[in-house]
Amino acid sequence: MLESYITEPGKLVRMTTMARAMLEEARSTPCDAAGCERLRRIHDRVITELRGVISDELHEELQTLAVRFDQDSPTPSEVRVAQAELVGWLEGLMAGMVVTANTEATTDQAPTDTPASPEETEAPGLYL
């Protein structure tokens, strides 16, 4: 089921890690106009690249949440907020993937309702 939502999990993990690192960088250093523009372009590119990794349903969700900058040169706070929003959505998606994978693994390991054969229920070596 997970495959129907995420086509390339490895790429999604790399993009999430990169987006998180960009957010930390944007928070820790002052951002001049050129830096803000670079971060905006990377932010937009990550959203575009996600299109090839996630399902149409998830992409529509991302499009409704993702910030699209109205101006060519966003302010440093606009870039940080947009990046934080993207990272939050990606981390939520990653958490959902983990829950789904664990649920699928648990379901695959669930015991069946078929009764065990007598040979499987008897203890070995007991003859009485």
RARACOR-V901499 format. One record per helix or strand of 2 or more residues. SS is the DSSP state (@ for helix, = for strand). FROM is the first residue (numbers start at 1). TO is the last residue. If there is no record, write none. Layout:
# RARACOR-V901499
ss from to
SS FROM TO
SS FROM TO
This chain:
# RARACOR-V901499
ss from to
@ 2 4
@ 9 28
@ 33 50
@ 56 65
@ 76 109
@ 118 121
